[in-house]
Amino acid sequence: MQKRIKTPSTVLVSLMGEYGLNPNTLAKDLGMSYSAVRMISLGNIKVSAPTALRLAKYFGNTPDFWLSLQQEADLAEAKEDKNLLAALSVIKKAVKRPAKPKATVKPRRKTTLADKRKAAKKVPGAKPALRTRRKK
């Protein structure tokens, strides 16, 4: 026997019964259309974040309550989907690959004027590097 989970529609219908509401009254109080409230109470459409905020404000609970009910209902529905279960059976768990060692780079030494002069002496016909002064 499967475990019956609470869906947003079953909770909404029970709260409407507890408070003596019908979909039309609830729709007017929430500022929603009658058809949207009716479809949620029938389970034909899902509870969205804005709807969860409205229901939470109206019934005095949290939006997380309504969204978690919707999430549980979605997961239960997905677990019963035969096509999805077949696709999941093919997927293998990811295996971490060892990280490649990073090549160590030797820090470069700052080139000085003396280094430039030495390099210029090695090249025939090159002029020696001159120190330049900044103009003030």
N, C-alpha and C positions, 0 to 999 in steps of 0.2 A: 504494500500500500504506500503510495507516494505521500510525502509530507506536503500538506497544503500551506502555501505561503500567503502572507497578507499582501494584497496588491493595493495600489492607491485607489482603485475603484471600489474594492470591498470596504476599505476603511472609510472612504468618502460616503458610501451608501449608509454605513452604520452610523456615522456622525450625523448625517442628514436625518436619519430616523430618530436619533437621540435628541437632536435639537428641534425636531418637528419641522424640518425644511423640505421644500421640494426644489427641483432643479431651477425652476423659474425664479423663485425667491433668492436662492443662493447666487444665481447668475447676476441678478440686479444688485445684490449686496457686494459682490466681488467686482462689479464693473466688467463682467465678461458676457459673452453671448450665451443664450440658452443652449444652443446646439453644442457649444464647446463643453459646458458643464455636463450636459446629458451624455456626450460621447465619452468623457472621462469616467462618469459613473457607470457606463456600460463596459468600460475597458477597451474601447475602440481606438482611443488616442492616448498618448503618453503625457505624463505630467512634466511640463517644462519648468525651467528655473523661475520665470516670471509667475507662472501659475502656482508654483510651490511657495513663493513669497506671499502671494495673495491668500492662499489657504492657511498658511502658518499664521499670518496676521489675524485672520478671521477666527480660526479655531483655537488660537493661543498656544500653538506648538512651534517647532522650528522648521525652516525650509529644508534642513538636512533630513528631518523625519520623512517628509514627502519624497525627497529625491532618493533617499536610501530605499524606501519602499519600491520606487520605480526601478532602481538599479537591481534589487533582488528579483523583481519580476522579470526584468530583461535577461538576467543570467539564467534563471530557471527556464525561460523560454528557449534560450540559446542551447542549453544542455539537452533539450529534447529535439533539436533540429538534427535530423539524420544526415543531411548533406554536410553540415558543419562538423559533426562527429567524424565522418569519413575523412574530411580534410584534416582534422586535428590528429587523426591516427597516423598520418604520413609525416607530420612534423616531428623532427628530432630536437632534443634539447641542445642548446648552444654549449659548446665546449670552449673554455678559455684557452687561448693559445699563448705560449710563453712570449713575453715581450722581447723584441729585438734589442740587443745592447746598443746604446747610443755611442757613436764615435766621439771620443774625447778630442776636443779642439784645444790646441795649445794657445794660450792668450798671446796676442801679438804685442811685441814691444813697440813703444812709440818711436817713430823715426826722428832722430835728432839731426842737427845741422852737421855734426861730425860724420854721421852715417852717410849723409848726402855727399859730403866732400870725398869720402873714401870711395863711394860708388862712382863718382865722377872721375877719379884718378884711374879707375880700371877701364874706362871707356876712352879709347884714343880720340883726341880732338874735342873732348867735352870740356866745357868751361866749369870751373869750380863754383859751387853754390855760394851765393853771397848772402850775408845777413842784411835784411832790409829793416829799416826803421819805420815806425808808424809816424805819419804826419799828424801834427797836433793842430 
